[in-house]
Amino acid sequence: TVQVGGTVWAGALAVMSPSNGCSAASSGSLAGKVALIQRGTCEFGMKAYYAQKAGAAAAVVYDNVYSSTLVAMSAGTYGASVTIPTVFVSLATGQAWVALLASGGVTVTLPTASTSVETARVLESFSSQGPTLDQRLKPDVVCPGGNIRSALSFGNPTAAGVTRQCNTVIEMSGTSMATPSCSGSAALVRQYFVQGYHAAGTQNVSAGFSPSAALVKAMMLHSGRPVLVATGSGYWQPASLPHPSQGFGLVDLSSVLRFARGPAGPPGF
């Protein structure tokens, strides 16, 4: 018996077919069972939805890469239609369960507790909050920095036999992930003005100019959207921005960079 979370109810584990859960399984093939599904190819909500359609009482999605942290599954397009409990486990755990199933039955115990909060809109617990010691407002903005998946370099471009720099992918959290996200956003803002998109929403290099650092920063600040802050009893959101917890909020360039929608529709953001 494998227990995940709390002791609420149990169900027999069964590997879903297809194993990635990205298309419909045979009707009733998972009736009353806990579907074991591998991560990848499609969104998490779709996997749980197809498992549910096949009669599953719950779903367990296991990672497709080795990682020291677990991801928070987003609902995606199909999430609103999913009513069964769904949890995420590591690749090692998933592989161990598949091996156990090959030698006999496996019973999984799952909790029924769930949350509807979109974790992408929740401030990470390790995010530094202001103000500074001299009472200046910091941070200016926040960018995604939790459970970010990126390329992992070999770290030695001159090593014998190395023909490519990307060894695999890795999932990490911290300023090492958030800073590149904010830097990339700033680069996109600069490109927007250099290539003249500000004039009419389309590329017009003749109208382009190199924006000042102050202009780039201003665009970043004004793009901010508020994010939730977790507490011991729930979540709260600042009534207004800027706020010492998150500055001007989560950078969202779609709110400040205007692009033409083409002949089928009016210009917009």
C-alpha positions as CSV (number, residue, x, y, z in Angstrom):
1,T,0.0,0.0,0.0
2,V,1.4,3.4,-1.0
3,Q,0.0,6.4,0.9
4,V,0.0,9.9,-0.7
5,G,-1.1,12.8,1.6
6,G,-3.7,11.7,4.2
7,T,-5.8,8.7,5.0
8,V,-9.1,9.4,3.3
9,W,-9.9,6.6,0.8
10,A,-8.0,4.1,-1.3
11,G,-8.2,2.8,-4.8
12,A,-6.4,0.3,-7.0
13,L,-3.6,1.8,-9.1
14,A,-3.7,1.3,-12.9
15,V,-1.5,2.6,-15.7
16,M,-3.5,4.6,-18.1
17,S,-3.5,3.8,-21.8
18,P,-2.2,5.9,-23.5
19,S,0.5,6.3,-20.7
20,N,0.7,10.1,-21.1
21,G,-3.1,10.5,-20.9
22,C,-3.3,12.9,-23.8
23,S,-6.1,11.1,-25.6
24,A,-9.2,9.2,-24.6
25,A,-8.8,5.8,-22.9
26,S,-11.3,3.0,-23.5
27,S,-14.6,3.7,-21.8
28,G,-14.7,2.1,-18.3
29,S,-11.1,0.9,-18.5
30,L,-10.2,2.8,-15.3
31,A,-13.6,2.4,-13.5
32,G,-13.1,3.0,-9.8
33,K,-9.3,3.0,-10.1
34,V,-6.5,5.5,-9.5
35,A,-5.0,6.3,-12.9
36,L,-1.2,6.5,-13.1
37,I,-0.2,9.0,-15.9
38,Q,3.2,10.3,-17.0
39,R,3.8,14.0,-17.5
40,G,4.4,15.4,-20.9
41,T,2.9,16.3,-24.4
42,C,-0.4,17.8,-23.1
43,E,-1.6,19.9,-20.2
44,F,-2.3,18.4,-16.8
45,G,-6.0,19.2,-16.9
46,M,-6.4,17.2,-20.1
47,K,-4.7,14.1,-18.5
48,A,-7.0,14.2,-15.5
49,Y,-10.1,14.8,-17.7
50,Y,-9.5,11.8,-19.9
51,A,-8.8,9.6,-16.8
52,Q,-12.1,10.8,-15.4
53,K,-13.9,10.1,-18.6
54,A,-12.6,6.5,-18.5
55,G,-14.1,6.1,-15.0
56,A,-11.1,6.8,-12.8
57,A,-11.8,7.8,-9.2
58,A,-8.5,9.7,-9.0
59,A,-5.4,10.4,-11.0
60,V,-1.7,10.5,-10.2
61,V,0.6,12.3,-12.6
62,Y,4.3,11.4,-12.3
63,D,7.2,13.5,-13.6
64,N,9.1,12.8,-16.8
65,V,12.4,14.1,-15.6
66,Y,14.4,13.7,-12.4
67,S,14.0,16.8,-10.3
68,S,14.4,17.6,-6.6
69,T,11.2,19.7,-6.6
70,L,7.6,18.9,-7.6
71,V,5.7,21.2,-9.9
72,A,2.3,22.7,-9.1
73,M,-0.1,21.4,-11.8
74,S,-2.1,24.1,-13.6
75,A,-5.7,23.4,-14.6
76,G,-5.4,24.4,-18.2
77,T,-8.3,24.3,-20.6
78,Y,-9.8,21.1,-19.2
79,G,-9.4,21.8,-15.5
80,A,-12.8,23.2,-14.9
81,S,-14.4,19.9,-16.0
82,V,-12.2,17.8,-13.7
83,T,-13.9,16.7,-10.4
84,I,-11.6,13.8,-9.3
85,P,-8.6,14.3,-7.0
86,T,-5.3,14.6,-8.8
87,V,-1.8,14.7,-7.4
88,F,1.7,15.0,-8.7
89,V,4.7,12.7,-7.8
90,S,8.3,12.4,-8.8
91,L,9.6,10.3,-11.7
92,A,11.3,8.0,-9.2
93,T,8.0,7.4,-7.4
94,G,6.1,6.9,-10.7
95,Q,8.7,4.4,-12.0
96,A,8.7,2.5,-8.7
97,W,4.9,2.2,-8.8
98,V,5.0,1.0,-12.4
99,A,7.5,-1.7,-11.3
100,L,5.3,-2.7,-8.4
101,L,2.3,-3.0,-10.7
102,A,4.3,-5.4,-12.9
103,S,4.5,-7.8,-9.9
104,G,1.1,-7.3,-8.4
105,G,-1.6,-4.9,-7.4
106,V,-1.0,-1.6,-5.8
107,T,-3.4,0.4,-3.6
108,V,-3.1,4.1,-3.3
109,T,-4.5,6.3,-0.6
110,L,-5.3,9.9,-1.5
111,P,-6.5,13.0,0.4
112,T,-9.6,14.8,-0.9
113,A,-8.4,18.3,0.0
114,S,-7.8,20.6,-2.9
115,T,-7.4,24.3,-3.7
116,S,-8.6,26.4,-6.6
117,V,-5.9,29.0,-6.3
118,E,-3.7,29.3,-9.4
119,T,-0.2,29.0,-8.0
120,A,1.3,31.1,-10.8
121,R,-0.5,34.1,-9.2
122,V,0.8,33.4,-5.7
123,L,4.0,35.1,-4.4
124,E,6.7,32.6,-3.6
125,S,7.4,32.2,0.2
126,F,11.1,32.9,-0.5
127,S,10.5,36.2,-2.4
128,S,12.2,39.1,-0.6
129,Q,9.8,41.8,0.6
130,G,10.3,45.4,1.4
131,P,10.8,48.1,2.3
132,T,14.5,48.5,2.5
133,L,16.3,49.5,5.8
134,D,16.2,53.2,4.6
135,Q,12.5,52.8,3.8
136,R,12.7,52.7,0.0
137,L,10.1,50.7,-1.8
138,K,11.5,47.4,-3.0
139,P,11.1,45.2,-4.9
140,D,10.1,47.2,-8.0
141,V,8.4,44.2,-9.7
142,V,8.2,40.4,-9.5
143,C,8.7,37.8,-12.2
144,P,8.1,34.0,-12.2
145,G,10.8,32.3,-10.1
146,G,9.3,29.1,-8.7
147,N,9.6,25.6,-10.4
148,I,11.0,27.1,-13.6
149,R,12.2,24.5,-16.1
150,S,15.2,25.5,-18.2
151,A,18.2,24.1,-20.1
152,L,21.1,22.7,-18.0
153,S,24.5,23.3,-19.5
154,F,27.4,20.9,-19.4
155,G,29.4,23.7,-17.8
156,N,32.6,22.8,-19.7
157,P,32.6,23.8,-23.4
158,T,36.1,22.4,-23.9
159,A,35.4,18.9,-22.5
160,A,36.3,16.0,-24.7
161,G,33.4,14.8,-26.8
162,V,31.1,17.7,-26.0
163,T,29.3,18.7,-29.1
164,R,26.4,20.6,-27.6
165,Q,26.0,22.7,-24.5
166,C,22.6,21.6,-23.3
167,N,23.0,18.4,-21.3
168,T,19.3,18.1,-20.2
169,V,16.7,20.3,-18.6
170,I,16.4,21.2,-14.9
171,E,13.8,22.7,-12.7
172,M,14.8,25.3,-10.2
173,S,13.5,28.1,-8.0
174,G,14.9,31.4,-6.9
175,T,16.3,34.7,-8.2
176,S,18.4,32.7,-10.7
177,M,15.1,32.0,-12.4
178,A,13.2,35.2,-11.8
179,T,16.0,37.6,-12.8
180,P,16.3,36.1,-16.3
181,S,12.6,36.4,-16.7
182,C,12.6,40.1,-15.8
183,S,15.7,40.7,-17.9
184,G,14.1,39.1,-20.9
185,S,10.9,41.2,-20.4
186,A,13.1,44.4,-20.4
187,A,14.8,43.2,-23.6
188,L,11.4,42.8,-25.3
189,V,10.3,46.3,-24.2
190,R,13.5,47.7,-25.7
191,Q,13.0,45.8,-28.9
192,Y,9.4,47.1,-29.1
193,F,10.7,50.7,-29.4
194,V,13.8,50.0,-31.4
195,Q,11.7,48.2,-34.1
196,G,9.1,50.9,-34.1
197,Y,6.1,48.9,-32.9
198,H,5.0,51.8,-30.7
199,A,3.9,53.9,-33.7
200,A,1.0,51.8,-34.9
201,G,1.3,48.4,-33.4
202,T,3.3,47.0,-36.4
203,Q,7.0,46.9,-37.1
204,N,8.2,50.3,-38.5
205,V,12.0,50.5,-38.1
206,S,12.1,54.1,-39.5
207,A,10.1,55.2,-36.5
208,G,12.2,53.2,-34.0
209,F,14.5,54.7,-31.4
210,S,16.6,53.4,-28.5
211,P,14.5,53.9,-25.3
212,S,16.1,55.2,-22.2
213,A,16.5,53.0,-19.2
214,A,13.9,55.1,-17.4
215,L,11.4,54.4,-20.2
216,V,12.0,50.7,-20.1
217,K,11.6,50.7,-16.4
218,A,8.4,52.7,-16.6
219,M,6.9,50.2,-19.0
220,M,7.9,47.3,-16.7
221,L,6.3,49.0,-13.7
222,H,3.1,49.9,-15.4
223,S,2.7,46.4,-16.7
224,G,2.5,45.0,-13.1
225,R,-0.5,43.0,-12.0
226,P,-1.2,42.1,-8.3
227,V,-0.4,38.6,-7.0
228,L,-1.7,36.8,-4.0
229,V,0.3,36.4,-0.8
230,A,-0.1,33.2,1.1
231,T,-0.8,33.2,4.9
232,G,-1.3,30.4,7.4
233,S,-5.1,30.6,6.9
234,G,-5.4,31.5,3.2
235,Y,-4.4,34.2,0.8
236,W,-4.7,38.0,0.6
237,Q,-4.0,40.5,-2.2
238,P,-2.9,44.1,-1.8
239,A,-5.7,46.6,-2.2
240,S,-3.5,48.8,-4.4
241,L,0.0,48.8,-6.0
242,P,2.8,49.5,-5.3
243,H,3.0,47.4,-2.2
244,P,6.1,46.3,-0.1
245,S,5.3,42.7,-0.7
246,Q,5.6,42.8,-4.5
247,G,6.3,46.4,-5.7
248,F,4.2,47.1,-8.8
249,G,3.3,43.4,-9.1
250,L,3.9,40.6,-11.6
251,V,5.3,41.8,-15.0
252,D,2.7,41.3,-17.7
253,L,3.8,43.0,-20.9
254,S,0.6,42.2,-22.7
255,S,-1.0,45.0,-20.7
256,V,1.4,47.7,-22.0
257,L,2.7,46.7,-25.4
258,R,0.2,47.5,-28.2
259,F,0.2,45.4,-31.4
260,A,-2.1,45.6,-34.4
261,R,-4.5,42.6,-34.6
262,G,-4.5,42.7,-38.4
263,P,-7.3,43.3,-40.9
264,A,-9.7,40.9,-39.1
265,G,-9.9,43.0,-36.0
266,P,-9.1,46.4,-34.4
267,P,-5.7,47.2,-32.8
268,G,-5.3,46.1,-29.2
269,F,-2.9,45.0,-26.6
